Amino acid sequence: MLNSIKISVKDTIVYGLGNIAVKIVGLILIPLYTDPKFFTTDEFGVLGILEILGLILTALLASGLPQSLTRWFWDKDHRDNQKGIFFMVLISQVLISAAFCVVLVPLSGRLSSVVFSTTRWSEVIRFVILASGIQAVNNIVNTLMRLQSRSVLYTITNLFKLITVLSLTLYFIISSGMGLKGIYLAQVIGNSLTVIVLIGYASRNSKAFFSRIIFREMNAYGFPLLIANVSAALFAAIDRFSLNSMSLLKSVALYTLAFKLTSVLKLVLVDSVRLALGPMMLKKMDSPDNKRFYSKVLLYTSWVMMIAVLGMSLFSYEMIKIITTSRDFWGAVIIIPILSLSIFFVNMKEVTVYGLHIAKKTRIIGIIVIFSTILSLALNILLIPLLDITGAALATLLSQFAYWYACYYYSRKEYFVPYEMSKILIMLITGAVLSFAGLLLNNMSLIPRLLIKTGIFVSFPFILSLFKFYEPIELQVIKGFITKWSNLKNLKANLNTLRGMKDDF
């Protein structure tokens, strides 16, 4: 099991480097997006709505195909035909994306009227639709790279897309003055070039194949996940859509900024772990030590996530003041601890839900997501009129908690795993108290404020030790890790040890 964890950590680091680069670019663009010379506060709010519209469209276009590919790729009955399975899924996605774009592009004006009560953004929405369609195809190839543990190739190709999109975005906004249209035109071009670059890789891993029986089985498996994916996208979007309907675009802008900052935690940590561990979790489903592995994955990822939540919550005030060019956005700091804690439950959900995937109970996943989406809508309607952006953030936190708990409860019924929930509860309470304590310090002068916040941040792992949180072997591993990687002279040799790792099952 230890070697499996090491491999997972290695892949997580590689995926994380790419995701960190994505967020660095996102942070680079925030000063541009909040600069009154290029965008008004309301336009920044519109950008937040367009981003979640793209998320919903991509989920709809995916049709559950990436998850179906993941499940069938490692099925023992189809391991000899992995190229055929990939080919069938890829061609299906290309046809679905093309059909959706043909249908939706002419309706962009109506979509603009429904979402914004004006047709002003119809041209931008056309680019959002095209970018989403191409991204859905790219996601299939990305899934194959993850299944083959091609983490370096995955990171390089996505960095290529990232640099292309960033360069074009800066050119279209600063030099061409295209505004929001330039942002999504850059994404269309960047996604298209990435697909072209990956044609050779996709071709080498394809074999012409089609089976009605397998395709029907994959659709039966994937359709509930399509519902779940779309519901999950709506779930992630309801807070900003609700603010757009029930409050001002300025509130949407503040919430969007807070969401962008806290989404660093999801992209860099949750998504990196998911990309690295997703194939591993399914590959180990028949291994003798699998349940202990799943349990430790939840504990260790939750520990890392809470440290990140604490750092984000404590130092968000300073980050916002640095990256924004307008004081109008500083009020976003009040909801960052709440949104950060919601990401903590997102991570727990991503791990515990694998019990339902292993048991092929995707219908339950779809029902859970639909329930969570309805709950989120109800909470937003209830809380936004009372608390504005704080109400939206609380609705997100409560609904993410409900989403995780439902996945946890039903996963254990279908595929029991002895998770260490008492330790996670101690971690959650301690981290939450320390995170909100940072808000009380923001009126202090800079130096004392930073010193106290740093002290709070550093104290977190040691406070956990007072509750006998760590096992003796875990303390030994931590000490060994610190000793090994703190010696910069051996950095090259240590990095070389990460190469060529093979799993032990």
Buried (B, 14 or more C-beta within 10 A) or exposed (E): BEEBBBBBBBBBBBBBBBBBBBBBBBBEBBBBBBBEEBBBBEBBBBBBBBBBBBBBBBBBBBBBBBBBBBBBBBBEEBEEBBBBBBBBBBBBBBEBBEEBBEEBBEBBBEBBBEBBEEBEBBBBBBBBBBBBBBBBBBBBBBBBBBBBBBBBBBBEBBBBBBEBBBEBBBEBBBEEEBBBBBBBBBBBBBBBBBBEBBEEBBEEBBEEBEBEEBBEBBBBBBBBBBBBBBBBBBBBBBBBBBBBEBBBBBBBBBBBBBBBBBBBBBBBBBBBBBBBBBBBBBBBBEBEBBBEBBBBBBBBBBBEBBBBBBBBBBBBBBBBEEBBBEEBBBBBBBBBBBBBBBBBBBBBBBBBBBBBBBBEBBBBBBBBBBBBBBBBBEBBBEBBEEBBBBBBBBBBBBBBBBBBBBBBEBBBEBBEBEBBBEBBEBBBEBBBEBBBBBBEBBEEEEEEBBEBBEEBBEEBBEBBEEEEBBEEEBEEBEEEEEEEEEEEEEEEEEEEEBEEBEBEB
